[in-house]
């Protein structure tokens, strides 16, 4: 691979913004300095554009195998690349579910053939596979995923002794979807009794309620403290849950971490009237006051990681009535742009965006040499420029061909994206010459 010399970049990295050049040699960042010359390198002059480490999304659903009418590893990773996400960790609720070693290896094989960006997968915990989790190599994959509330794929783990067993028998990060299933079922039955089949979408945050979220999250946090498990709570959606997380410890010393997704920071229950089931997610988008509290958690030390929970469904599926419309939506192509819009609005700063959408993800999962702009690290890089553009159906790379952001004008445009030193996206064009790699981990 020829060398690339990136000139006059405005780099956002490790809590600072500074101007510098970067020399990319083969897959890696070879040198970072204020002025670099190399007659053998291809020169790209950024003229002061922002240069960020590639984003790492630790929560996506790319639907392969078994649900490929919604999306595939190839189609969705291609959209992620165009959105500045250079690494993903995919969830186990596919068909078959990723709950055996064979099915985990099958996913890695599929990604090796189809992915446009770097990849790993979560191994799914069930009520019956504790012995496999005990045998799983600590560096085999991203971590263990537990659905402590049911969602797409029905991988609910609801046996208390099994949950305790998993928490007590792995050194890997346990990523948990936390919603209390009995509460949700009772709320659903009450809504059916009142509305029949015509439940209004505005009931979603009352059915999958704040109480359901808090009950499940609090139990998981309590058990993690009791057992010493490495717990990561996915997609926090309520103000109440923020009190569960230690804001006094530095991130590097946290055993229990938490994340928030773009849709919970962008939308509120006021948007159901306009967006309908397009913004039906699990956990549900809740109130504007919850959204405000979540932003406080991002600016502070309660919420450690930003993610997408990218989960495409066809527009036909999403157009169903409340009970039949699946939860989830496509986000990877627009997540970084959405977070940059919030930087423009003053909700938080660029340094925090990079910290929580790159650095902290790499550190939490002990990813080998990614998530930072450092000499010797893989050259996963993203440039963005101020260039307002409107999201149109024609611009979407998702296989499902819809987005909750259609019609919105983003302030920034993703200009260039490098994956392992290869320019994979430039000026709106995706390179079909793929250089994605399986993630390596440095856990002991």
TORZAVEX-129008 format. One record per residue (C-alpha): residue in one letter; residue number from 1; chain; x, y, z. Coordinates in steps of 0.2 Angstrom, whole numbers. Layout:
N
+-------+------+--------+-------+-------+-------+
! lumba ! volo ! padren !     x !     y !     z !
+-------+------+--------+-------+-------+-------+
!     A !  NUM !      A !     X !     Y !     Z !
...
+-------+------+--------+-------+-------+-------+
END
This chain:
444
+-------+------+--------+-------+-------+-------+
! lumba ! volo ! padren !     x !     y !     z !
+-------+------+--------+-------+-------+-------+
!     X !    1 !      A !     0 !     0 !     0 !
!     X !    2 !      A !     8 !    17 !    -5 !
!     X !    3 !      A !    11 !    30 !     9 !
!     X !    4 !      A !    -1 !    44 !    12 !
!     X !    5 !      A !     4 !    61 !    19 !
!     X !    6 !      A !   -11 !    70 !    26 !
!     X !    7 !      A !    -6 !    89 !    27 !
!     X !    8 !      A !   -14 !   103 !    37 !
!     X !    9 !      A !   -26 !    93 !    47 !
!     X !   10 !      A !   -35 !   100 !    62 !
!     X !   11 !      A !   -34 !    84 !    73 !
!     X !   12 !      A !   -47 !    81 !    88 !
!     X !   13 !      A !   -39 !    68 !    99 !
!     X !   14 !      A !   -36 !    64 !   117 !
!     X !   15 !      A !   -45 !    80 !   124 !
!     X !   16 !      A !   -36 !    92 !   113 !
!     X !   17 !      A !   -38 !   100 !    95 !
!     X !   18 !      A !   -22 !   104 !    86 !
!     X !   19 !      A !   -15 !   107 !    69 !
!     X !   20 !      A !    -3 !    94 !    62 !
!     X !   21 !      A !     2 !    82 !    48 !
!     X !   22 !      A !     0 !    63 !    48 !
!     X !   23 !      A !    11 !    51 !    38 !
!     X !   24 !      A !     1 !    35 !    35 !
!     X !   25 !      A !    12 !    20 !    31 !
!     X !   26 !      A !     4 !     3 !    26 !
!     X !   27 !      A !   -10 !     1 !    38 !
!     X !   28 !      A !    -3 !    12 !    52 !
!     X !   29 !      A !     0 !    30 !    57 !
!     X !   30 !      A !    19 !    31 !    55 !
!     X !   31 !      A !    22 !    49 !    61 !
!     X !   32 !      A !    12 !    64 !    68 !
!     X !   33 !      A !    21 !    81 !    67 !
!     X !   34 !      A !    18 !    99 !    64 !
!     X !   35 !      A !    27 !    98 !    47 !
!     X !   36 !      A !    31 !    82 !    37 !
!     X !   37 !      A !    39 !    79 !    20 !
!     X !   38 !      A !    40 !    63 !    10 !
!     X !   39 !      A !    42 !    63 !    -9 !
!     X !   40 !      A !    36 !    45 !   -10 !
!     X !   41 !      A !    19 !    48 !    -2 !
!     X !   42 !      A !     3 !    53 !   -10 !
!     X !   43 !      A !    -1 !    70 !    -2 !
!     X !   44 !      A !   -19 !    75 !     3 !
!     X !   45 !      A !   -20 !    93 !    10 !
!     X !   46 !      A !   -35 !    95 !    22 !
!     X !   47 !      A !   -33 !   114 !    23 !
!     X !   48 !      A !   -38 !   114 !    41 !
!     X !   49 !      A !   -53 !   101 !    40 !
!     X !   50 !      A !   -56 !    92 !    56 !
!     X !   51 !      A !   -48 !    75 !    57 !
!     X !   52 !      A !   -55 !    62 !    70 !
!     X !   53 !      A !   -51 !    44 !    74 !
!     X !   54 !      A !   -63 !    32 !    66 !
!     X !   55 !      A !   -79 !    30 !    76 !
!     X !   56 !      A !   -81 !    13 !    85 !
!     X !   57 !      A !  -100 !     8 !    86 !
!     X !   58 !      A !  -101 !    -6 !   100 !
!     X !   59 !      A !  -120 !    -9 !    96 !
!     X !   60 !      A !  -126 !   -13 !    79 !
!     X !   61 !      A !  -138 !   -26 !    72 !
!     X !   62 !      A !  -133 !   -30 !    54 !
!     X !   63 !      A !  -146 !   -44 !    52 !
!     X !   64 !      A !  -135 !   -57 !    44 !
!     X !   65 !      A !  -138 !   -72 !    44 !
!     X !   66 !      A !  -156 !   -75 !    43 !
!     X !   67 !      A !  -164 !   -58 !    42 !
!     X !   68 !      A !  -155 !   -52 !    26 !
!     X !   69 !      A !  -171 !   -44 !    19 !
!     X !   70 !      A !  -168 !   -30 !    32 !
!     X !   71 !      A !  -149 !   -28 !    28 !
!     X !   72 !      A !  -133 !   -38 !    27 !
!     X !   73 !      A !  -115 !   -36 !    34 !
!     X !   74 !      A !  -110 !   -29 !    17 !
!     X !   75 !      A !  -124 !   -16 !    15 !
!     X !   76 !      A !  -124 !   -10 !    33 !
!     X !   77 !      A !  -105 !    -9 !    35 !
!     X !   78 !      A !  -105 !     1 !    18 !
!     X !   79 !      A !  -117 !    14 !    26 !
!     X !   80 !      A !  -106 !    14 !    42 !
!     X !   81 !      A !   -91 !    18 !    32 !
!     X !   82 !      A !  -100 !    33 !    23 !
!     X !   83 !      A !  -104 !    38 !    41 !
!     X !   84 !      A !   -87 !    39 !    48 !
!     X !   85 !      A !   -89 !    23 !    58 !
!     X !   86 !      A !   -73 !    12 !    55 !
!     X !   87 !      A !   -77 !    -2 !    67 !
!     X !   88 !      A !   -93 !   -11 !    73 !
!     X !   89 !      A !   -98 !   -24 !    86 !
!     X !   90 !      A !  -113 !   -33 !    80 !
!     X !   91 !      A !  -127 !   -41 !    91 !
!     X !   92 !      A !  -131 !   -59 !    92 !
!     X !   93 !      A !  -150 !   -59 !    89 !
!     X !   94 !      A !  -149 !   -65 !    71 !
!     X !   95 !      A !  -155 !   -81 !    64 !
!     X !   96 !      A !  -148 !   -92 !    70 !
!     X !   97 !      A !  -143 !   -83 !    86 !
!     X !   98 !      A !  -125 !   -81 !    90 !
!     X !   99 !      A !  -125 !   -93 !   105 !
!     X !  100 !      A !  -113 !  -107 !    99 !
!     X !  101 !      A !   -95 !  -106 !    94 !
!     X !  102 !      A !   -99 !  -112 !    77 !
!     X !  103 !      A !  -112 !   -98 !    74 !
!     X !  104 !      A !   -99 !   -85 !    81 !
!     X !  105 !      A !   -86 !   -92 !    68 !
!     X !  106 !      A !   -99 !   -91 !    54 !
!     X !  107 !      A !  -102 !   -73 !    57 !
!     X !  108 !      A !   -83 !   -69 !    57 !
!     X !  109 !      A !   -82 !   -79 !    41 !
!     X !  110 !      A !   -96 !   -69 !    33 !
!     X !  111 !      A !   -88 !   -52 !    39 !
!     X !  112 !      A !   -71 !   -57 !    32 !
!     X !  113 !      A !   -80 !   -59 !    15 !
!     X !  114 !      A !   -92 !   -44 !    15 !
!     X !  115 !      A !   -87 !   -30 !    28 !
!     X !  116 !      A !   -81 !   -13 !    23 !
!     X !  117 !      A !   -75 !    -9 !    40 !
!     X !  118 !      A !   -67 !   -18 !    55 !
!     X !  119 !      A !   -78 !   -30 !    65 !
!     X !  120 !      A !   -81 !   -40 !    80 !
!     X !  121 !      A !   -97 !   -49 !    87 !
!     X !  122 !      A !  -105 !   -52 !   104 !
!     X !  123 !      A !  -108 !   -69 !   110 !
!     X !  124 !      A !  -126 !   -71 !   116 !
!     X !  125 !      A !  -130 !   -77 !   133 !
!     X !  126 !      A !  -146 !   -88 !   135 !
!     X !  127 !      A !  -154 !   -97 !   149 !
!     X !  128 !      A !  -145 !  -113 !   143 !
!     X !  129 !      A !  -127 !  -109 !   137 !
!     X !  130 !      A !  -118 !  -105 !   153 !
!     X !  131 !      A !  -105 !  -119 !   150 !
!     X !  132 !      A !  -101 !  -112 !   133 !
!     X !  133 !      A !   -98 !   -95 !   140 !
!     X !  134 !      A !   -86 !  -102 !   153 !
!     X !  135 !      A !   -76 !  -110 !   139 !
!     X !  136 !      A !   -76 !   -94 !   128 !
!     X !  137 !      A !   -58 !   -87 !   126 !
!     X !  138 !      A !   -57 !   -70 !   133 !
!     X !  139 !      A !   -50 !   -63 !   117 !
!     X !  140 !      A !   -62 !   -72 !   105 !
!     X !  141 !      A !   -75 !   -58 !   102 !
!     X !  142 !      A !   -81 !   -41 !   108 !
!     X !  143 !      A !   -90 !   -48 !   124 !
!     X !  144 !      A !  -106 !   -56 !   130 !
!     X !  145 !      A !  -123 !   -49 !   126 !
!     X !  146 !      A !  -138 !   -52 !   138 !
!     X !  147 !      A !  -155 !   -47 !   134 !
!     X !  148 !      A !  -163 !   -44 !   151 !
!     X !  149 !      A !  -178 !   -38 !   142 !
!     X !  150 !      A !  -185 !   -45 !   126 !
!     X !  151 !      A !  -183 !   -37 !   109 !
!     X !  152 !      A !  -181 !   -42 !    91 !
!     X !  153 !      A !  -176 !   -61 !    91 !
!     X !  154 !      A !  -183 !   -65 !   108 !
!     X !  155 !      A !  -166 !   -69 !   117 !
!     X !  156 !      A !  -173 !   -65 !   134 !
!     X !  157 !      A !  -163 !   -71 !   148 !
!     X !  158 !      A !  -174 !   -72 !   163 !
!     X !  159 !      A !  -168 !   -85 !   175 !
!     X !  160 !      A !  -160 !   -77 !   190 !
!     X !  161 !      A !  -148 !   -91 !   193 !
!     X !  162 !      A !  -142 !   -91 !   175 !
!     X !  163 !      A !  -139 !   -72 !   175 !
!     X !  164 !      A !  -129 !   -74 !   191 !
!     X !  165 !      A !  -120 !   -88 !   184 !
!     X !  166 !      A !  -115 !   -78 !   169 !
!     X !  167 !      A !  -110 !   -63 !   179 !
!     X !  168 !      A !   -99 !   -74 !   190 !
!     X !  169 !      A !   -90 !   -84 !   177 !
!     X !  170 !      A !   -83 !   -72 !   164 !
!     X !  171 !      A !   -70 !   -59 !   163 !
!     X !  172 !      A !   -77 !   -52 !   147 !
!     X !  173 !      A !   -88 !   -36 !   146 !
!     X !  174 !      A !  -106 !   -41 !   148 !
!     X !  175 !      A !  -117 !   -29 !   138 !
!     X !  176 !      A !  -135 !   -29 !   144 !
!     X !  177 !      A !  -151 !   -23 !   137 !
!     X !  178 !      A !  -161 !   -19 !   153 !
!     X !  179 !      A !  -180 !   -18 !   153 !
!     X !  180 !      A !  -190 !   -28 !   165 !
!     X !  181 !      A !  -201 !   -40 !   156 !
!     X !  182 !      A !  -215 !   -43 !   168 !
!     X !  183 !      A !  -218 !   -24 !   169 !
!     X !  184 !      A !  -218 !   -23 !   150 !
!     X !  185 !      A !  -230 !   -38 !   148 !
!     X !  186 !      A !  -242 !   -30 !   161 !
!     X !  187 !      A !  -242 !   -13 !   153 !
!     X !  188 !      A !  -245 !   -21 !   136 !
!     X !  189 !      A !  -260 !   -31 !   142 !
!     X !  190 !      A !  -267 !   -15 !   150 !
!     X !  191 !      A !  -265 !    -6 !   134 !
!     X !  192 !      A !  -273 !   -20 !   124 !
!     X !  193 !      A !  -288 !   -20 !   136 !
!     X !  194 !      A !  -290 !    -1 !   134 !
!     X !  195 !      A !  -286 !     1 !   115 !
!     X !  196 !      A !  -288 !   -16 !   107 !
!     X !  197 !      A !  -277 !   -18 !    92 !
!     X !  198 !      A !  -277 !     1 !    89 !
!     X !  199 !      A !  -264 !     6 !   103 !
!     X !  200 !      A !  -257 !    23 !    98 !
!     X !  201 !      A !  -238 !    24 !    96 !
!     X !  202 !      A !  -238 !    38 !   110 !
!     X !  203 !      A !  -241 !    23 !   122 !
!     X !  204 !      A !  -224 !    16 !   118 !
!     X !  205 !      A !  -214 !    25 !   132 !
!     X !  206 !      A !  -228 !    20 !   144 !
!     X !  207 !      A !  -228 !     2 !   139 !
!     X !  208 !      A !  -209 !     0 !   139 !
!     X !  209 !      A !  -209 !    12 !   154 !
!     X !  210 !      A !  -196 !    21 !   164 !
!     X !  211 !      A !  -200 !     9 !   178 !
!     X !  212 !      A !  -196 !    -6 !   167 !
!     X !  213 !      A !  -179 !     2 !   163 !
!     X !  214 !      A !  -175 !     7 !   180 !
!     X !  215 !      A !  -180 !   -10 !   188 !
!     X !  216 !      A !  -169 !   -20 !   176 !
!     X !  217 !      A !  -154 !    -8 !   176 !
!     X !  218 !      A !  -154 !    -7 !   195 !
!     X !  219 !      A !  -154 !   -26 !   197 !
!     X !  220 !      A !  -140 !   -28 !   184 !
!     X !  221 !      A !  -129 !   -15 !   192 !
!     X !  222 !      A !  -132 !   -22 !   210 !
!     X !  223 !      A !  -127 !   -40 !   204 !
!     X !  224 !      A !  -112 !   -33 !   195 !
!     X !  225 !      A !  -106 !   -24 !   211 !
!     X !  226 !      A !  -109 !   -40 !   220 !
!     X !  227 !      A !  -100 !   -52 !   208 !
!     X !  228 !      A !   -87 !   -40 !   202 !
!     X !  229 !      A !   -93 !   -42 !   184 !
!     X !  230 !      A !   -88 !   -30 !   170 !
!     X !  231 !      A !  -105 !   -23 !   166 !
!     X !  232 !      A !  -109 !   -11 !   152 !
!     X !  233 !      A !  -127 !    -5 !   151 !
!     X !  234 !      A !  -133 !    -2 !   133 !
!     X !  235 !      A !  -144 !    12 !   128 !
!     X !  236 !      A !  -149 !    21 !   144 !
!     X !  237 !      A !  -165 !    31 !   141 !
!     X !  238 !      A !  -171 !    38 !   158 !
!     X !  239 !      A !  -165 !    51 !   170 !
!     X !  240 !      A !  -168 !    39 !   184 !
!     X !  241 !      A !  -155 !    27 !   178 !
!     X !  242 !      A !  -141 !    39 !   178 !
!     X !  243 !      A !  -141 !    39 !   197 !
!     X !  244 !      A !  -135 !    20 !   196 !
!     X !  245 !      A !  -118 !    24 !   189 !
!     X !  246 !      A !  -103 !    30 !   198 !
!     X !  247 !      A !   -98 !    48 !   192 !
!     X !  248 !      A !   -83 !    49 !   204 !
!     X !  249 !      A !   -72 !    36 !   197 !
!     X !  250 !      A !   -61 !    40 !   182 !
!     X !  251 !      A !   -67 !    30 !   167 !
!     X !  252 !      A !   -51 !    18 !   167 !
!     X !  253 !      A !   -56 !    12 !   184 !
!     X !  254 !      A !   -74 !     9 !   181 !
!     X !  255 !      A !   -81 !    -9 !   182 !
!     X !  256 !      A !   -98 !    -4 !   177 !
!     X !  257 !      A !  -101 !     8 !   162 !
!     X !  258 !      A !  -116 !    15 !   153 !
!     X !  259 !      A !  -120 !    21 !   136 !
!     X !  260 !      A !  -133 !    32 !   127 !
!     X !  261 !      A !  -138 !    31 !   108 !
!     X !  262 !      A !  -142 !    45 !    96 !
!     X !  263 !      A !  -160 !    43 !    95 !
!     X !  264 !      A !  -162 !    45 !   114 !
!     X !  265 !      A !  -152 !    61 !   113 !
!     X !  266 !      A !  -161 !    68 !    98 !
!     X !  267 !      A !  -180 !    63 !    99 !
!     X !  268 !      A !  -193 !    64 !   113 !
!     X !  269 !      A !  -210 !    58 !   115 !
!     X !  270 !      A !  -216 !    74 !   107 !
!     X !  271 !      A !  -210 !    67 !    90 !
!     X !  272 !      A !  -221 !    52 !    90 !
!     X !  273 !      A !  -235 !    62 !    82 !
!     X !  274 !      A !  -224 !    66 !    67 !
!     X !  275 !      A !  -212 !    51 !    66 !
!     X !  276 !      A !  -224 !    37 !    72 !
!     X !  277 !      A !  -217 !    20 !    72 !
!     X !  278 !      A !  -201 !    26 !    63 !
!     X !  279 !      A !  -194 !    31 !    80 !
!     X !  280 !      A !  -201 !    15 !    89 !
!     X !  281 !      A !  -186 !     8 !    98 !
!     X !  282 !      A !  -183 !    -3 !   113 !
!     X !  283 !      A !  -180 !     5 !   125 !
!     X !  284 !      A !  -192 !    18 !   120 !
!     X !  285 !      A !  -189 !    36 !   116 !
!     X !  286 !      A !  -195 !    45 !   132 !
!     X !  287 !      A !  -198 !    63 !   138 !
!     X !  288 !      A !  -189 !    79 !   134 !
!     X !  289 !      A !  -184 !    80 !   152 !
!     X !  290 !      A !  -176 !    63 !   150 !
!     X !  291 !      A !  -167 !    69 !   135 !
!     X !  292 !      A !  -160 !    84 !   144 !
!     X !  293 !      A !  -154 !    73 !   158 !
!     X !  294 !      A !  -145 !    61 !   146 !
!     X !  295 !      A !  -136 !    76 !   139 !
!     X !  296 !      A !  -130 !    80 !   156 !
!     X !  297 !      A !  -124 !    62 !   158 !
!     X !  298 !      A !  -114 !    64 !   142 !
!     X !  299 !      A !  -106 !    80 !   147 !
!     X !  300 !      A !  -103 !    73 !   164 !
!     X !  301 !      A !   -96 !    56 !   169 !
!     X !  302 !      A !  -112 !    45 !   170 !
!     X !  303 !      A !  -113 !    40 !   152 !
!     X !  304 !      A !   -97 !    34 !   145 !
!     X !  305 !      A !  -100 !    28 !   127 !
!     X !  306 !      A !  -110 !    35 !   112 !
!     X !  307 !      A !  -118 !    22 !   101 !
!     X !  308 !      A !  -131 !    19 !    88 !
!     X !  309 !      A !  -141 !     3 !    91 !
!     X !  310 !      A !  -142 !     3 !    72 !
!     X !  311 !      A !  -157 !   -10 !    69 !
!     X !  312 !      A !  -164 !    -9 !    51 !
!     X !  313 !      A !  -182 !   -15 !    46 !
!     X !  314 !      A !  -191 !   -13 !    30 !
!     X !  315 !      A !  -202 !     1 !    28 !
!     X !  316 !      A !  -217 !   -11 !    26 !
!     X !  317 !      A !  -213 !   -19 !    43 !
!     X !  318 !      A !  -211 !    -2 !    51 !
!     X !  319 !      A !  -228 !     4 !    43 !
!     X !  320 !      A !  -238 !    -9 !    53 !
!     X !  321 !      A !  -249 !    -5 !    68 !
!     X !  322 !      A !  -241 !    -3 !    85 !
!     X !  323 !      A !  -241 !   -21 !    91 !
!     X !  324 !      A !  -234 !   -27 !    74 !
!     X !  325 !      A !  -222 !   -14 !    70 !
!     X !  326 !      A !  -204 !   -20 !    75 !
!     X !  327 !      A !  -193 !    -9 !    86 !
!     X !  328 !      A !  -177 !    -1 !    79 !
!     X !  329 !      A !  -171 !     9 !    64 !
!     X !  330 !      A !  -155 !    13 !    53 !
!     X !  331 !      A !  -143 !    25 !    60 !
!     X !  332 !      A !  -125 !    21 !    56 !
!     X !  333 !      A !  -124 !    33 !    41 !
!     X !  334 !      A !  -130 !    48 !    51 !
!     X !  335 !      A !  -124 !    45 !    69 !
!     X !  336 !      A !  -108 !    55 !    68 !
!     X !  337 !      A !  -117 !    69 !    58 !
!     X !  338 !      A !  -130 !    69 !    71 !
!     X !  339 !      A !  -118 !    71 !    85 !
!     X !  340 !      A !  -109 !    85 !    76 !
!     X !  341 !      A !  -125 !    94 !    74 !
!     X !  342 !      A !  -126 !    93 !    93 !
!     X !  343 !      A !  -109 !   100 !    94 !
!     X !  344 !      A !  -114 !   115 !    83 !
!     X !  345 !      A !  -129 !   118 !    95 !
!     X !  346 !      A !  -118 !   118 !   110 !
!     X !  347 !      A !  -124 !   102 !   118 !
!     X !  348 !      A !  -107 !    96 !   120 !
!     X !  349 !      A !   -89 !    98 !   113 !
!     X !  350 !      A !   -79 !    89 !    99 !
!     X !  351 !      A !   -67 !    82 !   112 !
!     X !  352 !      A !   -81 !    74 !   122 !
!     X !  353 !      A !   -88 !    67 !   105 !
!     X !  354 !      A !   -72 !    59 !   101 !
!     X !  355 !      A !   -69 !    53 !   119 !
!     X !  356 !      A !   -85 !    44 !   119 !
!     X !  357 !      A !   -87 !    38 !   101 !
!     X !  358 !      A !   -69 !    32 !    99 !
!     X !  359 !      A !   -57 !    32 !   114 !
!     X !  360 !      A !   -68 !    25 !   128 !
!     X !  361 !      A !   -75 !    11 !   117 !
!     X !  362 !      A !   -58 !     5 !   112 !
!     X !  363 !      A !   -52 !     6 !   130 !
!     X !  364 !      A !   -68 !    -2 !   137 !
!     X !  365 !      A !   -66 !   -18 !   126 !
!     X !  366 !      A !   -47 !   -17 !   126 !
!     X !  367 !      A !   -46 !   -16 !   107 !
!     X !  368 !      A !   -29 !   -17 !   100 !
!     X !  369 !      A !   -22 !    -1 !    93 !
!     X !  370 !      A !   -38 !     8 !    88 !
!     X !  371 !      A !   -49 !    22 !    93 !
!     X !  372 !      A !   -35 !    35 !    94 !
!     X !  373 !      A !   -24 !    45 !    83 !
!     X !  374 !      A !    -7 !    39 !    89 !
!     X !  375 !      A !     9 !    34 !    80 !
!     X !  376 !      A !     9 !    15 !    78 !
!     X !  377 !      A !   -10 !    13 !    79 !
!     X !  378 !      A !   -20 !     8 !    64 !
!     X !  379 !      A !   -24 !    22 !    52 !
!     X !  380 !      A !   -43 !    22 !    55 !
!     X !  381 !      A !   -47 !    41 !    51 !
!     X !  382 !      A !   -61 !    52 !    47 !
!     X !  383 !      A !   -62 !    70 !    40 !
!     X !  384 !      A !   -77 !    81 !    41 !
!     X !  385 !      A !   -80 !    98 !    33 !
!     X !  386 !      A !   -93 !   111 !    36 !
!     X !  387 !      A !  -105 !   108 !    21 !
!     X !  388 !      A !  -124 !   108 !    25 !
!     X !  389 !      A !  -133 !    94 !    16 !
!     X !  390 !      A !  -151 !    87 !    16 !
!     X !  391 !      A !  -154 !    69 !    19 !
!     X !  392 !      A !  -164 !    62 !     4 !
!     X !  393 !      A !  -170 !    44 !     0 !
!     X !  394 !      A !  -158 !    43 !   -14 !
!     X !  395 !      A !  -143 !    47 !    -3 !
!     X !  396 !      A !  -146 !    32 !     9 !
!     X !  397 !      A !  -135 !    17 !     8 !
!     X !  398 !      A !  -145 !     7 !    20 !
!     X !  399 !      A !  -153 !    -8 !    12 !
!     X !  400 !      A !  -170 !    -3 !    20 !
!     X !  401 !      A !  -169 !    14 !    11 !
!     X !  402 !      A !  -177 !    24 !    24 !
!     X !  403 !      A !  -171 !    35 !    39 !
!     X !  404 !      A !  -179 !    45 !    53 !
!     X !  405 !      A !  -168 !    59 !    47 !
!     X !  406 !      A !  -175 !    60 !    29 !
!     X !  407 !      A !  -177 !    79 !    26 !
!     X !  408 !      A !  -166 !    85 !    39 !
!     X !  409 !      A !  -151 !    96 !    35 !
!     X !  410 !      A !  -135 !    91 !    43 !
!     X !  411 !      A !  -122 !   105 !    46 !
!     X !  412 !      A !  -107 !    94 !    42 !
!     X !  413 !      A !  -102 !    81 !    28 !
!     X !  414 !      A !   -91 !    66 !    30 !
!     X !  415 !      A !   -77 !    70 !    17 !
!     X !  416 !      A !   -64 !    55 !    18 !
!     X !  417 !      A !   -63 !    39 !    28 !
!     X !  418 !      A !   -48 !    28 !    30 !
!     X !  419 !      A !   -49 !    10 !    36 !
!     X !  420 !      A !   -32 !     2 !    40 !
!     X !  421 !      A !   -23 !    15 !    30 !
!     X !  422 !      A !   -34 !    13 !    15 !
!     X !  423 !      A !   -45 !    27 !     8 !
!     X !  424 !      A !   -62 !    18 !     9 !
!     X !  425 !      A !   -73 !    33 !     6 !
!     X !  426 !      A !   -70 !    50 !    -2 !
!     X !  427 !      A !   -81 !    64 !    -9 !
!     X !  428 !      A !   -97 !    53 !    -8 !
!     X !  429 !      A !   -89 !    38 !   -16 !
!     X !  430 !      A !   -87 !    21 !    -7 !
!     X !  431 !      A !   -71 !    11 !   -13 !
!     X !  432 !      A !   -75 !    -7 !   -17 !
!     X !  433 !      A !   -57 !   -11 !   -13 !
!     X !  434 !      A !   -60 !   -17 !     5 !
!     X !  435 !      A !   -47 !   -18 !    19 !
!     X !  436 !      A !   -57 !   -22 !    34 !
!     X !  437 !      A !   -50 !   -32 !    48 !
!     X !  438 !      A !   -56 !   -43 !    62 !
!     X !  439 !      A !   -53 !   -34 !    79 !
!     X !  440 !      A !   -39 !   -40 !    90 !
!     X !  441 !      A !   -40 !   -38 !   109 !
!     X !  442 !      A !   -27 !   -36 !   122 !
!     X !  443 !      A !   -36 !   -44 !   137 !
!     X !  444 !      A !   -26 !   -54 !   150 !
+-------+------+--------+-------+-------+-------+
END
